[in-house]
Amino acid sequence: MDDWISTKLKRIQTNDGATNGRFLERMCWIAVGMLMLANTAAAEPHTGSHADDHAPIGVMGDHTHDAGEWMVSYRYMRMRMNGNRDNDDRVSATSVLRDFPVAPTRMDMEMHMFGVMYAPIDRVTMMLMLPYVSLNMSHRLRNDGRFTTRSDGLGDIRTAALVKLIDDHGHHLHAQIGVSFPSGSITEQDETPASGGTTVRLPYPMQIGSGTYDFLPGLTYTGQRHAYSWGAQARGEIRMNENHAKYRQGDEYALTAWGGVELADWVSTTLRAEWSQSLNYRGRDESPSVNPNVVPTADPDRRAAMRLDVLLGVNLIARSGPLKGLRFALEAGLPAYQRLDGPQLETDWIVTTGLQYAF
């Protein structure tokens, strides 16, 4: 562990680790800003359970619990990617096929996320997330042939401790210290036109997991006053090792902020913006079928991306009856901006819906 920490610190001090350093600096400034806001803004907590007590359903690790409280949750997430983009520009499949024999044309990602939260003490809430992922990607060949590859399975299991820093008069600030475990497959296979009827290793976007242990830091602030709620979150996903296929996915970072209006104590609406960045991979999968000269999805140097999403949400809670305390939420959005180290498939839309129940 000491060797790993030393290596990470050296990476932060080099150009290769510059993004890690910038992210840590941003996290520090965000922490200072959140603390100042928590000390100066006028806020007022709700009494009882309200629809806006939690962040939009697309934000995970957004809240903590009191000692002895449990919460179970289920989320369904779907993302559609259609068409290619290189840097800021859209590019046609015909253009991609000038440089590659195969061009991706569309991808659908579905995820079923099962979650459990438990607070052994007031200050700390433990969180466990189990994802099941389904991927479907369509391709076009130079001869205008078409084919589709599919993969599905258990994704990388995540666990985290959420530590309360401030919980006073409608202001809440907590830190996240988490780890992602390499339970998702990185050896998914399917048939392709070049595989002669046998299954071969699929390119990077069709793999279910990262194959690495990943560090998941985060910082979340939420506030409430009368019918209004707001919040912000910074989070990262930092790869801690090279996987057994001899590569390491790029680190990922995200900043999000939202505001909400309670229309009644059982329903609220939200508006959220999220900026995210992922870096190129290090190393490469040396399987013969993962050839960066055949399809851009097999190139580890074409995985970096930046994106700004804008999302609308609605949150409902049962205030009485047999379903009292059950929350239902829906959030859907579109990218306002995306810049891809491509050609890569661009994101068209994202939808997340889910149920949460605390007891």
Secondary structure, 3 states (H helix, E strand, C coil): CHHHHHHHHHHHHCCCCHHHHHHHHHHHHHHHHHHHHHHHCCCCCCCCCCHHHCCCCCCCCCCCCCCCCEEEEEEEEEEEEEEEEEECEEECHHHHCCCCCEEEEEEEEEEEEEEEEEEEECCEEEEEEEEEEEEEEEEEECCCCEEEEEEEEECCEEEEEEEEEEEECCEEEEEEEEEEECCCCCCCEECCCCCCCCCEECCHHHCCCCCCCEEEEEEEEEEEECCEEEEEEEEEEEECCCCCCCEECCCEEEEEEEEEEEEECCEEEEEEEEEEEECCCEECCCCCCCCCCCCHHHCHHHCCEEEEEEEEEEEEECCCCCCCCEEEEEEEEEEEEEEEEEEEEEEEEEEEEEEEEEC
